[in-house]
Amino acid sequence: MNTRASIRSCIAVASLLASCAPIRTETVSVHHARYSLLNNTVDFGRDGGAVRCDLLRRMGVELMIHRATRGGTKTDADYARREHAARVAGLKWGAYHYVNRAGNLEAQIQRFLHEVAAAARRNGTTAWPLLLVLDNEGRDRVSWSQLALAAQRVRARTGAWPLLYCSVPLPGMPGFDQQTRELEALTAAERTVLKACGLWIPRY
């Protein structure tokens, strides 16, 4: 890649990231999600272990985000019981779906929202604030265009834009050129959707 193309690619990535920042989770509502700085937050997936939500709260944790579903068929067995424990401890709560490009995206979103709603009904927490998150990273990730479509589906069914948890490689890292091409190919409508969503970038 020549210098001019490299600069153009960096600008494309930086433009999207700037439009999605800062990440806000101050008010978490299924009907109107607004975001504040994503501090004092932990996220979990299925591990079968015991999580002391009361202890996390005393340590200063305010928000727990937990995987609810993965791909088109998997439900996290720890999700419902930890949602109940977190609510009792006074933590704010978020649910995420791990997107898998091998499955039907529309069906994945439907299943994600169904499982989250079913757990809330069982736990008696349907009226409590909820942050919805789409996890799009690694080899399973879908394109930015497809992610915008998934975000629209969440918005249409819940009234809230989801937070986007995405792996975004830096220049020179594997996947950077691919994501740059995806970003440059976004339509104006897709860019508008992504700008409406908060962006959370993992750095392991």
KOLLUMBA-901541 format. One record per residue: residue in one letter; x, y, z of N, C-alpha, C in turn; chain; residue number from 1. Coordinates in nm, 4 decimals. Atoms other than C-alpha are relative to their C-alpha. Layout:
<nodes>
<node "A",<X,Y,Z>,<X,Y,Z>,<X,Y,Z>,"A",NUM>
...
</nodes>
This chain:
<nodes>
<node "M",<0.0848,-0.1180,0.0000>,<0.0000,0.0000,0.0000>,<0.0893,0.1243,0.0000>,"A",1>
<node "N",<-0.0833,-0.1199,0.0032>,<0.1456,0.3384,-0.0960>,<-0.0396,0.0956,0.1115>,"A",2>
<node "T",<0.0204,-0.0911,-0.1121>,<0.1668,0.6288,0.1470>,<-0.1340,0.0712,-0.0073>,"A",3>
<node "R",<0.1260,-0.0721,0.0146>,<-0.1314,0.8174,0.0051>,<-0.1191,-0.0893,0.0329>,"A",4>
<node "A",<0.1093,0.0932,-0.0279>,<-0.3561,0.5110,0.0172>,<-0.0051,-0.0336,0.1483>,"A",5>
<node "S",<-0.0059,0.0307,-0.1429>,<-0.2388,0.4341,0.3694>,<-0.0610,0.1131,0.0820>,"A",6>
<node "I",<0.0558,-0.1151,-0.0709>,<-0.3248,0.7861,0.4866>,<-0.1507,0.0055,-0.0175>,"A",7>
<node "R",<0.1438,-0.0011,0.0261>,<-0.6640,0.7670,0.3181>,<-0.0713,-0.1070,0.0828>,"A",8>
<node "S",<0.0587,0.1081,-0.0783>,<-0.7322,0.4349,0.4925>,<-0.0083,0.0369,0.1470>,"A",9>
<node "C",<-0.0011,-0.0411,-0.1409>,<-0.6335,0.5729,0.8324>,<-0.1086,0.1036,0.0265>,"A",10>
<node "I",<0.1010,-0.1033,-0.0157>,<-0.8603,0.8715,0.7798>,<-0.1399,-0.0614,0.0007>,"A",11>
<node "A",<0.1311,0.0646,0.0065>,<-1.1533,0.6459,0.6879>,<-0.0333,-0.0670,0.1324>,"A",12>
<node "V",<0.0230,0.0666,-0.1280>,<-1.1131,0.4409,1.0046>,<-0.0184,0.1030,0.1104>,"A",13>
<node "A",<0.0068,-0.1027,-0.1041>,<-1.0511,0.7470,1.2227>,<-0.1316,0.0760,-0.0054>,"A",14>
<node "S",<0.1253,-0.0733,0.0160>,<-1.3583,0.9197,1.0808>,<-0.1156,-0.0741,0.0640>,"A",15>
<node "L",<0.1081,0.0790,-0.0589>,<-1.5886,0.6350,1.1794>,<0.0137,-0.0044,0.1514>,"A",16>
<node "L",<-0.0204,0.0111,-0.1442>,<-1.4338,0.5970,1.5232>,<-0.0325,0.1317,0.0691>,"A",17>
<node "A",<0.0272,-0.1302,-0.0604>,<-1.4542,0.9697,1.5923>,<-0.1497,0.0277,0.0063>,"A",18>
<node "S",<0.1439,-0.0269,0.0029>,<-1.8195,0.9801,1.4944>,<-0.0752,-0.0834,0.1025>,"A",19>
<node "C",<0.0658,0.0871,-0.0973>,<-1.9003,0.6996,1.7379>,<0.0434,0.0291,0.1431>,"A",20>
<node "A",<-0.0516,-0.0272,-0.1342>,<-1.7036,0.8374,2.0352>,<-0.0570,0.1326,0.0516>,"A",21>
<node "P",<-0.0398,0.0947,-0.1033>,<-1.7264,0.8984,2.3217>,<-0.1061,-0.1064,0.0242>,"A",22>
<node "I",<0.0938,0.1065,-0.0339>,<-1.8843,0.5747,2.4352>,<-0.0764,0.0424,0.1247>,"A",23>
<node "R",<0.0799,-0.0464,-0.1136>,<-2.1706,0.6500,2.6704>,<-0.0916,-0.1113,0.0519>,"A",24>
<node "T",<0.0901,0.0973,-0.0619>,<-2.3529,0.4234,2.9139>,<-0.0656,0.0580,0.1248>,"A",25>
<node "E",<0.0541,-0.0662,-0.1186>,<-2.4808,0.6782,3.1634>,<-0.1459,-0.0369,0.0235>,"A",26>
<node "T",<0.1396,0.0384,-0.0095>,<-2.8454,0.6096,3.0916>,<-0.0196,-0.1244,-0.0861>,"A",27>
<node "V",<0.0192,0.1226,0.0775>,<-2.9223,0.2526,2.9906>,<-0.1484,-0.0355,0.0038>,"A",28>
<node "S",<0.1432,0.0238,0.0083>,<-3.2786,0.2061,2.8756>,<-0.0329,-0.0750,-0.1280>,"A",29>
<node "V",<0.0387,0.0767,0.1174>,<-3.4404,-0.0402,2.6398>,<-0.0704,0.0886,-0.1022>,"A",30>
<node "H",<0.0711,-0.0879,0.0912>,<-3.6374,0.2508,2.4911>,<0.0824,0.1196,-0.0463>,"A",31>
<node "H",<-0.0777,-0.1177,0.0380>,<-3.3793,0.5262,2.4858>,<0.1410,-0.0130,0.0565>,"A",32>
<node "A",<-0.1356,0.0246,-0.0489>,<-3.0128,0.4277,2.5166>,<0.0895,0.1194,-0.0294>,"A",33>
<node "R",<-0.1005,-0.1034,0.0152>,<-2.7662,0.7072,2.5760>,<0.1257,-0.0503,0.0696>,"A",34>
<node "Y",<-0.1242,0.0563,-0.0487>,<-2.4019,0.6544,2.6543>,<0.0893,0.1030,0.0686>,"A",35>
<node "S",<-0.0988,-0.0796,-0.0703>,<-2.1509,0.7947,2.9002>,<0.1321,-0.0759,-0.0080>,"A",36>
<node "L",<-0.1273,0.0692,0.0068>,<-1.7857,0.7016,2.9431>,<-0.0130,-0.1400,0.0586>,"A",37>
<node "L",<0.0177,0.1401,-0.0388>,<-1.7629,0.3231,2.9684>,<0.1049,-0.0385,0.1043>,"A",38>
<node "N",<-0.0892,0.0303,-0.1106>,<-1.5873,0.3058,3.3041>,<-0.0738,-0.0870,0.1010>,"A",39>
<node "N",<0.0588,0.0805,-0.1072>,<-1.6436,0.0745,3.6005>,<-0.0962,-0.1059,-0.0549>,"A",40>
<node "T",<0.0815,0.1000,0.0687>,<-1.7771,-0.1953,3.3671>,<0.0755,-0.1314,-0.0116>,"A",41>
<node "V",<-0.0581,0.1324,0.0218>,<-1.7150,-0.5703,3.3515>,<-0.0878,-0.0747,-0.0987>,"A",42>
<node "D",<0.0815,0.0826,0.0891>,<-1.8246,-0.8182,3.0877>,<0.0367,-0.1462,0.0194>,"A",43>
<node "F",<-0.0143,0.1423,-0.0241>,<-1.8751,-1.1922,3.1178>,<-0.0633,-0.0794,-0.1139>,"A",44>
<node "G",<0.0625,0.1005,0.0842>,<-1.9516,-1.4939,2.9046>,<-0.0191,-0.1231,0.0861>,"A",45>
<node "R",<0.0256,0.1227,-0.0758>,<-2.0436,-1.8453,3.0065>,<0.1309,-0.0599,0.0514>,"A",46>
<node "D",<-0.1159,0.0694,-0.0563>,<-1.7939,-2.0048,3.2447>,<-0.0400,-0.0948,0.1117>,"A",47>
<node "G",<0.0470,0.0927,-0.1021>,<-2.0073,-2.1878,3.5007>,<0.0437,0.0335,0.1403>,"A",48>
<node "G",<-0.0517,-0.0348,-0.1323>,<-1.8363,-2.0128,3.7892>,<-0.0939,0.0877,0.0792>,"A",49>
<node "A",<0.0775,-0.0867,-0.0874>,<-1.9636,-1.8072,4.0772>,<0.0512,0.1430,-0.0120>,"A",50>
<node "V",<-0.0353,-0.1420,0.0082>,<-1.9676,-1.4281,4.0401>,<-0.0658,0.0720,0.1169>,"A",51>
<node "R",<0.0507,-0.0746,-0.1160>,<-2.0035,-1.2163,4.3548>,<-0.0366,0.1403,-0.0428>,"A",52>
<node "C",<0.0447,-0.1310,0.0480>,<-2.2078,-0.9281,4.2193>,<0.0019,0.1043,0.1103>,"A",53>
<node "D",<-0.0028,-0.0939,-0.1114>,<-2.2352,-0.7714,4.5633>,<0.1416,0.0507,0.0252>,"A",54>
<node "L",<-0.1399,-0.0390,-0.0187>,<-1.8562,-0.7714,4.5935>,<0.0455,0.0929,-0.1126>,"A",55>
<node "L",<-0.0337,-0.0876,0.1125>,<-1.8177,-0.6207,4.2448>,<-0.0551,0.1404,0.0238>,"A",56>
<node "R",<0.0610,-0.1309,-0.0263>,<-2.0563,-0.3422,4.3471>,<0.0797,0.0774,0.1038>,"A",57>
<node "R",<-0.0787,-0.0661,-0.1044>,<-1.8535,-0.2691,4.6597>,<0.1360,0.0446,-0.0521>,"A",58>
<node "M",<-0.1286,-0.0359,0.0605>,<-1.5393,-0.2569,4.4435>,<-0.0126,0.1201,-0.0935>,"A",59>
<node "G",<0.0197,-0.1162,0.0856>,<-1.6943,0.0236,4.2374>,<-0.0524,-0.0306,-0.1380>,"A",60>
<node "V",<0.0586,0.0365,0.1293>,<-1.8287,-0.1719,3.9401>,<-0.1448,0.0478,-0.0034>,"A",61>
<node "E",<0.1358,-0.0520,0.0128>,<-2.1488,-0.0116,3.8128>,<-0.0833,-0.0736,-0.1043>,"A",62>
<node "L",<0.0711,0.0627,0.1117>,<-2.2360,-0.2019,3.4955>,<0.0609,-0.1359,-0.0318>,"A",63>
<node "M",<-0.0430,0.1316,0.0448>,<-2.2167,-0.5713,3.4076>,<-0.0647,-0.0288,-0.1350>,"A",64>
<node "I",<0.0508,0.0391,0.1315>,<-2.2502,-0.6751,3.0430>,<0.0294,-0.1482,-0.0182>,"A",65>
<node "H",<-0.0143,0.1453,0.0050>,<-2.3072,-1.0458,2.9859>,<-0.0466,-0.0550,-0.1349>,"A",66>
<node "R",<0.0437,0.0644,0.1242>,<-2.3250,-1.2628,2.6760>,<-0.1291,-0.0767,0.0236>,"A",67>
<node "A",<0.1274,0.0707,-0.0073>,<-2.6783,-1.3871,2.6215>,<-0.0070,-0.1100,-0.1047>,"A",68>
<node "T",<0.0072,0.0961,0.1102>,<-2.6476,-1.5612,2.2850>,<0.1247,0.0095,-0.0868>,"A",69>
<node "R",<-0.1153,0.0053,0.0903>,<-2.3847,-1.6636,2.0324>,<-0.0427,-0.0682,-0.1283>,"A",70>
<node "G",<0.0375,0.0591,0.1278>,<-2.4397,-1.7245,1.6631>,<-0.1505,-0.0208,-0.0094>,"A",71>
<node "G",<0.1423,0.0227,0.0222>,<-2.7711,-1.8707,1.5566>,<-0.0651,-0.0995,0.0925>,"A",72>
<node "T",<0.0594,0.1098,-0.0767>,<-2.8164,-2.1497,1.8097>,<0.0362,-0.0036,0.1480>,"A",73>
<node "K",<-0.0499,0.0177,-0.1362>,<-2.6276,-2.0984,2.1367>,<-0.0515,0.1077,0.0958>,"A",74>
<node "T",<0.0433,-0.0884,-0.1079>,<-2.7737,-1.9487,2.4553>,<0.0935,-0.0199,0.1176>,"A",75>
<node "D",<-0.0919,0.0077,-0.1125>,<-2.5476,-1.8677,2.7494>,<-0.0753,-0.0444,0.1242>,"A",76>
<node "A",<0.0698,0.0574,-0.1154>,<-2.6536,-2.0851,3.0424>,<0.0153,0.0832,0.1265>,"A",77>
<node "D",<-0.0225,-0.0816,-0.1200>,<-2.5147,-1.8359,3.2973>,<-0.0736,0.1337,-0.0035>,"A",78>
<node "Y",<0.0549,-0.1346,0.0175>,<-2.6978,-1.5330,3.1608>,<-0.1135,0.0330,0.0979>,"A",79>
<node "A",<0.1198,-0.0329,-0.0777>,<-3.0351,-1.5480,3.3382>,<0.0289,0.0092,0.1502>,"A",80>
<node "R",<-0.0243,-0.0020,-0.1446>,<-2.9057,-1.6326,3.6861>,<0.0889,0.1180,0.0389>,"A",81>
<node "R",<-0.0857,-0.1127,-0.0326>,<-2.6370,-1.3646,3.6694>,<-0.0730,0.1330,-0.0166>,"A",82>
<node "E",<0.0784,-0.1229,0.0112>,<-2.8853,-1.1050,3.5500>,<-0.0731,0.0256,0.1308>,"A",83>
<node "H",<0.0733,-0.0139,-0.1253>,<-3.0924,-1.1691,3.8606>,<0.0930,0.0434,0.1129>,"A",84>
<node "A",<-0.0947,-0.0324,-0.1074>,<-2.7887,-1.1580,4.0913>,<0.0511,0.1432,-0.0130>,"A",85>
<node "A",<-0.0516,-0.1349,0.0222>,<-2.6602,-0.8363,3.9324>,<-0.1042,0.1052,0.0368>,"A",86>
<node "R",<0.1073,-0.0941,-0.0327>,<-2.9961,-0.6618,3.9638>,<-0.0163,0.0128,0.1520>,"A",87>
<node "V",<0.0153,-0.0001,-0.1456>,<-3.0253,-0.7633,4.3303>,<0.1122,0.0795,0.0658>,"A",88>
<node "A",<-0.1159,-0.0696,-0.0552>,<-2.6768,-0.6232,4.3931>,<0.0010,0.1490,-0.0345>,"A",89>
<node "G",<0.0075,-0.1412,0.0355>,<-2.7757,-0.2898,4.2365>,<0.0852,0.0394,-0.1193>,"A",90>
<node "L",<-0.0791,-0.0292,0.1193>,<-2.5674,-0.3185,3.9200>,<-0.0910,0.0315,-0.1186>,"A",91>
<node "K",<0.0660,-0.0172,0.1298>,<-2.6784,-0.1820,3.5847>,<0.0339,-0.1231,-0.0839>,"A",92>
<node "W",<-0.0117,0.1270,0.0716>,<-2.7162,-0.4579,3.3281>,<-0.0006,0.0194,-0.1510>,"A",93>
<node "G",<-0.0032,0.0010,0.1450>,<-2.6292,-0.5156,2.9647>,<0.0068,-0.1421,-0.0519>,"A",94>
<node "A",<-0.0018,0.1323,0.0629>,<-2.6758,-0.8122,2.7318>,<0.0650,0.0108,-0.1366>,"A",95>
<node "Y",<-0.0598,-0.0053,0.1332>,<-2.4638,-0.8929,2.4294>,<-0.0194,-0.1284,-0.0782>,"A",96>
<node "H",<0.0066,0.1122,0.0937>,<-2.4930,-1.1157,2.1273>,<0.1304,-0.0066,-0.0772>,"A",97>
<node "Y",<-0.1221,0.0205,0.0758>,<-2.1793,-1.2608,1.9697>,<-0.0391,-0.0389,-0.1424>,"A",98>
<node "V",<0.0401,0.0196,0.1391>,<-2.2370,-1.2266,1.5963>,<0.0870,-0.1057,-0.0671>,"A",99>
<node "N",<-0.0732,0.1000,0.0765>,<-2.1381,-1.5148,1.3691>,<-0.0422,0.0094,-0.1457>,"A",100>
<node "R",<0.0335,-0.0206,0.1416>,<-2.1189,-1.4569,0.9939>,<-0.0521,-0.1256,-0.0676>,"A",101>
<node "A",<0.0450,0.1249,0.0615>,<-2.1952,-1.8240,0.9285>,<-0.1509,-0.0189,0.0136>,"A",102>
<node "G",<0.1434,0.0166,-0.0212>,<-2.5533,-1.7842,1.0530>,<-0.0798,0.1135,-0.0604>,"A",103>
<node "N",<0.0908,-0.1031,0.0504>,<-2.8542,-1.5893,0.9283>,<-0.0061,0.1143,0.0999>,"A",104>
<node "L",<-0.0112,-0.1127,-0.0911>,<-2.8121,-1.2430,1.0770>,<-0.1351,0.0415,0.0567>,"A",105>
<node "E",<0.1345,-0.0362,-0.0455>,<-3.1821,-1.1625,1.0970>,<-0.0468,-0.0964,0.1088>,"A",106>
<node "A",<0.0416,0.1000,-0.0982>,<-3.2499,-1.4889,1.2814>,<0.0797,0.0141,0.1298>,"A",107>
<node "Q",<-0.0829,-0.0186,-0.1194>,<-2.9607,-1.4209,1.5192>,<-0.0535,0.1128,0.0876>,"A",108>
<node "I",<0.0501,-0.1133,-0.0764>,<-3.0998,-1.0829,1.6213>,<-0.1345,-0.0338,0.0653>,"A",109>
<node "Q",<0.1290,0.0399,-0.0544>,<-3.4503,-1.2231,1.6679>,<0.0190,-0.0892,0.1221>,"A",110>
<node "R",<-0.0238,0.0940,-0.1105>,<-3.3167,-1.5019,1.8884>,<0.0611,0.0708,0.1204>,"A",111>
<node "F",<-0.0639,-0.0772,-0.1065>,<-3.0975,-1.2651,2.0897>,<-0.1041,0.0759,0.0815>,"A",112>
<node "L",<0.0997,-0.0810,-0.0693>,<-3.3849,-1.0330,2.1734>,<-0.1039,-0.0872,0.0697>,"A",113>
<node "H",<0.0955,0.0923,-0.0621>,<-3.6179,-1.3253,2.2436>,<0.0562,-0.0559,0.1302>,"A",114>
<node "E",<-0.0596,0.0606,-0.1190>,<-3.3763,-1.4866,2.4915>,<0.0169,0.1023,0.1119>,"A",115>
<node "V",<-0.0161,-0.1054,-0.1006>,<-3.3035,-1.1575,2.6697>,<-0.1345,0.0326,0.0635>,"A",116>
<node "A",<0.1333,-0.0308,-0.0513>,<-3.6749,-1.0818,2.7021>,<-0.0539,-0.1140,0.0867>,"A",117>
<node "A",<0.0480,0.1152,-0.0760>,<-3.7516,-1.4355,2.8222>,<0.0663,-0.0063,0.1372>,"A",118>
<node "A",<-0.0705,0.0002,-0.1278>,<-3.4842,-1.4140,3.0934>,<-0.0533,0.1103,0.0914>,"A",119>
<node "A",<0.0535,-0.1112,-0.0799>,<-3.6184,-1.0767,3.2072>,<-0.1384,-0.0334,0.0555>,"A",120>
<node "R",<0.1322,0.0407,-0.0497>,<-3.9709,-1.2179,3.2333>,<0.0136,-0.0982,0.1163>,"A",121>
<node "R",<-0.0203,0.0975,-0.1072>,<-3.8461,-1.5110,3.4431>,<0.0526,0.0669,0.1269>,"A",122>
<node "N",<-0.0608,-0.0672,-0.1142>,<-3.6483,-1.2771,3.6676>,<-0.0824,0.1165,0.0531>,"A",123>
<node "G",<0.0826,-0.1117,-0.0431>,<-3.9210,-1.0155,3.6937>,<0.0678,0.1346,-0.0168>,"A",124>
<node "T",<-0.0776,-0.1237,0.0186>,<-3.6942,-0.7443,3.5522>,<-0.0312,0.0692,-0.1326>,"A",125>
<node "T",<0.0315,-0.0571,0.1317>,<-3.8729,-0.6438,3.2319>,<-0.0068,0.1528,0.0011>,"A",126>
<node "A",<0.0111,-0.1461,-0.0074>,<-3.9186,-0.2855,3.3551>,<0.1332,0.0669,0.0326>,"A",127>
<node "W",<-0.1296,-0.0555,-0.0379>,<-3.5507,-0.2417,3.4473>,<0.0766,0.0460,-0.1240>,"A",128>
<node "P",<-0.0825,-0.0456,0.1136>,<-3.3062,-0.0475,3.2255>,<0.0899,-0.1120,-0.0534>,"A",129>
<node "L",<-0.0797,0.1047,0.0649>,<-3.1136,-0.2618,2.9780>,<0.0818,0.0595,-0.1137>,"A",130>
<node "L",<-0.0868,-0.0402,0.1103>,<-2.8175,-0.1967,2.7498>,<0.0208,-0.1203,-0.0908>,"A",131>
<node "L",<-0.0172,0.1074,0.0976>,<-2.8064,-0.4102,2.4326>,<0.1288,0.0226,-0.0777>,"A",132>
<node "V",<-0.1320,-0.0097,0.0628>,<-2.4693,-0.4863,2.2718>,<0.0137,-0.1063,-0.1088>,"A",133>
<node "L",<-0.0342,0.0960,0.1058>,<-2.3616,-0.6496,1.9446>,<0.1517,-0.0154,-0.0005>,"A",134>
<node "D",<-0.1426,0.0319,-0.0051>,<-2.0206,-0.8202,1.9692>,<0.0416,-0.0522,-0.1368>,"A",135>
<node "N",<-0.0402,0.0346,0.1370>,<-1.8544,-0.8304,1.6266>,<0.1518,0.0035,-0.0098>,"A",136>
<node "E",<-0.1454,0.0025,-0.0035>,<-1.4925,-0.9454,1.6282>,<0.0548,-0.1333,-0.0496>,"A",137>
<node "G",<-0.0695,0.1235,0.0356>,<-1.2385,-1.2033,1.5173>,<-0.0404,-0.0572,-0.1343>,"A",138>
<node "R",<0.0284,0.0689,0.1272>,<-1.2865,-1.4583,1.2427>,<-0.1490,-0.0091,-0.0295>,"A",139>
<node "D",<0.1441,0.0139,0.0174>,<-1.6627,-1.4677,1.2982>,<-0.0686,0.1302,-0.0414>,"A",140>
<node "R",<0.0611,-0.1306,0.0207>,<-1.7197,-1.0969,1.2363>,<-0.0692,0.0134,-0.1357>,"A",141>
<node "V",<0.0664,-0.0355,0.1252>,<-1.9593,-0.9623,0.9744>,<0.0541,0.1355,-0.0440>,"A",142>
<node "S",<-0.0481,-0.1279,0.0517>,<-1.8901,-0.6575,0.7582>,<-0.0668,0.1156,0.0739>,"A",143>
<node "W",<0.0601,-0.1185,-0.0604>,<-1.9593,-0.3039,0.8792>,<-0.1392,0.0252,-0.0566>,"A",144>
<node "S",<0.1313,-0.0165,0.0611>,<-2.2501,-0.2924,0.6350>,<-0.1025,-0.0927,0.0641>,"A",145>
<node "Q",<0.0896,0.0961,-0.0638>,<-2.4041,-0.6072,0.7823>,<-0.0260,0.0372,0.1458>,"A",146>
<node "L",<0.0171,-0.0411,-0.1394>,<-2.3449,-0.4762,1.1339>,<-0.0990,0.1152,0.0103>,"A",147>
<node "A",<0.0966,-0.1100,0.0022>,<-2.5357,-0.1596,1.0462>,<-0.1424,-0.0543,-0.0146>,"A",148>
<node "L",<0.1306,0.0622,0.0176>,<-2.8249,-0.3784,0.9305>,<-0.0466,-0.0637,0.1303>,"A",149>
<node "A",<0.0349,0.0636,-0.1270>,<-2.8152,-0.5752,1.2570>,<-0.0410,0.1051,0.1027>,"A",150>
<node "A",<0.0328,-0.1078,-0.0934>,<-2.8169,-0.2497,1.4560>,<-0.1386,0.0565,-0.0299>,"A",151>
<node "Q",<0.1333,-0.0479,0.0391>,<-3.1220,-0.1328,1.2596>,<-0.1086,-0.0944,0.0498>,"A",152>
<node "R",<0.0981,0.0992,-0.0457>,<-3.3018,-0.4566,1.3472>,<-0.0234,0.0121,0.1510>,"A",153>
<node "V",<0.0136,-0.0182,-0.1451>,<-3.2311,-0.4050,1.7180>,<-0.0826,0.1247,0.0287>,"A",154>
<node "R",<0.0721,-0.1270,-0.0181>,<-3.3546,-0.0464,1.6956>,<-0.1485,-0.0154,-0.0316>,"A",155>
<node "A",<0.1389,0.0163,0.0424>,<-3.6719,-0.1475,1.5107>,<-0.0816,-0.0792,0.1012>,"A",156>
<node "R",<0.0723,0.0875,-0.0919>,<-3.7629,-0.4099,1.7715>,<-0.0036,0.0505,0.1440>,"A",157>
<node "T",<-0.0087,-0.0429,-0.1394>,<-3.6646,-0.2291,2.0911>,<-0.0115,0.1506,0.0195>,"A",158>
<node "G",<-0.0004,-0.1449,-0.0129>,<-3.6530,0.1427,2.0182>,<0.1337,0.0564,0.0440>,"A",159>
<node "A",<-0.1315,-0.0444,-0.0470>,<-3.2874,0.1583,2.1288>,<0.1092,-0.0419,-0.0982>,"A",160>
<node "W",<-0.1169,0.0376,0.0786>,<-2.9639,0.1653,1.9336>,<0.0934,-0.0820,0.0876>,"A",161>
<node "P",<-0.0917,0.0806,-0.0804>,<-2.7194,-0.1033,2.0488>,<0.1388,0.0639,0.0091>,"A",162>
<node "L",<-0.1421,-0.0305,-0.0076>,<-2.3644,-0.0507,2.1649>,<0.0719,-0.1016,-0.0869>,"A",163>
<node "L",<-0.0731,0.0903,0.0890>,<-2.1174,-0.2013,1.9133>,<0.1379,-0.0299,0.0591>,"A",164>
<node "Y",<-0.1281,0.0456,-0.0530>,<-1.8276,-0.4042,2.0534>,<0.0755,-0.0630,-0.1174>,"A",165>
<node "C",<-0.0616,0.0410,0.1265>,<-1.5903,-0.4373,1.7582>,<0.1522,-0.0016,0.0078>,"A",166>
<node "S",<-0.1446,0.0014,0.0154>,<-1.2335,-0.5408,1.6915>,<0.0343,0.0883,-0.1204>,"A",167>
<node "V",<-0.0406,-0.0926,0.1052>,<-1.0789,-0.2563,1.4887>,<0.1524,0.0007,-0.0049>,"A",168>
<node "P",<-0.1462,0.0086,0.0064>,<-0.7211,-0.3319,1.3783>,<0.0651,0.1330,-0.0329>,"A",169>
<node "L",<-0.0793,-0.1180,0.0312>,<-0.4577,-0.0621,1.3656>,<0.0731,-0.0205,-0.1319>,"A",170>
<node "P",<-0.0738,0.0154,0.1262>,<-0.2610,0.0079,1.0440>,<0.1133,-0.1017,0.0141>,"A",171>
<node "G",<-0.1024,0.1028,-0.0014>,<-0.0363,-0.2868,0.9621>,<-0.0434,-0.1296,0.0638>,"A",172>
<node "M",<0.0505,0.1212,-0.0640>,<-0.2405,-0.5361,1.1634>,<-0.0871,-0.0777,-0.0982>,"A",173>
<node "P",<0.0869,0.0802,0.0865>,<-0.4242,-0.8271,0.9956>,<-0.1436,0.0509,0.0049>,"A",174>
<node "G",<0.1387,-0.0432,0.0076>,<-0.7684,-0.7219,0.8781>,<-0.0181,0.1489,-0.0202>,"A",175>
<node "F",<0.0142,-0.1455,0.0133>,<-0.6927,-0.3492,0.8584>,<-0.0460,0.0388,-0.1402>,"A",176>
<node "D",<0.0369,-0.0347,0.1370>,<-0.7117,-0.3321,0.4783>,<-0.1440,-0.0398,-0.0315>,"A",177>
<node "Q",<0.1356,0.0478,0.0243>,<-1.0326,-0.5369,0.4712>,<-0.1027,0.0934,0.0633>,"A",178>
<node "Q",<0.0947,-0.0884,-0.0662>,<-1.2072,-0.3169,0.7258>,<-0.0007,0.1389,-0.0635>,"A",179>
<node "T",<-0.0061,-0.1294,0.0679>,<-1.0866,-0.0048,0.5477>,<-0.0871,-0.0015,-0.1254>,"A",180>
<node "R",<0.0833,0.0118,0.1205>,<-1.2483,-0.1253,0.2236>,<-0.1482,-0.0011,0.0361>,"A",181>
<node "E",<0.1393,0.0049,-0.0434>,<-1.5696,-0.2004,0.4111>,<-0.0501,0.1384,0.0402>,"A",182>
<node "L",<0.0391,-0.1331,-0.0451>,<-1.5764,0.1443,0.5671>,<-0.0173,0.0958,-0.1168>,"A",183>
<node "E",<0.0080,-0.0881,0.1164>,<-1.5123,0.3199,0.2372>,<-0.1222,-0.0302,-0.0857>,"A",184>
<node "A",<0.1144,0.0401,0.0827>,<-1.7984,0.1249,0.0758>,<-0.1346,0.0250,0.0670>,"A",185>
<node "L",<0.1255,-0.0233,-0.0708>,<-2.0588,0.2208,0.3373>,<-0.0847,0.1057,-0.0703>,"A",186>
<node "T",<0.0915,-0.1012,0.0532>,<-2.3656,0.4059,0.2122>,<-0.0209,0.1090,0.1048>,"A",187>
<node "A",<0.0287,-0.1096,-0.0925>,<-2.4714,0.7356,0.3669>,<-0.0957,-0.0463,0.1100>,"A",188>
<node "A",<0.0973,0.0497,-0.0978>,<-2.7620,0.5574,0.5379>,<0.0683,-0.0902,0.1030>,"A",189>
<node "E",<-0.0708,0.0888,-0.0918>,<-2.5315,0.2943,0.6869>,<0.0898,0.0787,0.0952>,"A",190>
<node "R",<-0.0835,-0.0845,-0.0860>,<-2.2955,0.5618,0.8167>,<-0.0849,0.0687,0.1077>,"A",191>
<node "T",<0.0894,-0.0639,-0.0961>,<-2.5886,0.7359,0.9829>,<-0.0375,-0.0968,0.1127>,"A",192>
<node "V",<0.0329,0.1023,-0.1003>,<-2.6853,0.4131,1.1586>,<0.1167,-0.0206,0.0955>,"A",193>
<node "L",<-0.1165,0.0258,-0.0839>,<-2.3320,0.3498,1.2843>,<0.0320,0.1188,0.0904>,"A",194>
<node "K",<-0.0232,-0.1186,-0.0825>,<-2.3030,0.7080,1.4082>,<-0.0961,0.0058,0.1186>,"A",195>
<node "A",<0.0989,-0.0014,-0.1079>,<-2.6133,0.6503,1.6204>,<0.0342,-0.0986,0.1110>,"A",196>
<node "C",<-0.0363,0.1031,-0.0969>,<-2.4490,0.3581,1.8002>,<0.1311,0.0352,0.0697>,"A",197>
<node "G",<-0.1269,-0.0131,-0.0693>,<-2.1811,0.3748,2.0668>,<0.0968,-0.1070,-0.0494>,"A",198>
<node "L",<-0.1011,0.0947,0.0464>,<-1.8535,0.1999,1.9805>,<0.0966,-0.0324,0.1132>,"A",199>
<node "W",<-0.0897,0.0491,-0.1045>,<-1.6513,-0.0110,2.2259>,<0.1067,-0.0851,-0.0695>,"A",200>
<node "I",<-0.1088,0.0710,0.0682>,<-1.3103,-0.1238,2.0944>,<0.0848,-0.0758,0.1005>,"A",201>
<node "P",<-0.0830,0.0758,-0.0940>,<-1.1359,-0.4082,2.2789>,<0.1469,0.0141,-0.0354>,"A",202>
<node "R",<-0.1457,0.0029,0.0168>,<-0.7601,-0.3861,2.3290>,<0.0540,-0.0964,0.1037>,"A",203>
<node "Y",<-0.0392,0.1051,-0.0930>,<-0.6398,-0.7104,2.4822>,<0.1467,0.0129,0.0388>,"A",204>
</nodes>
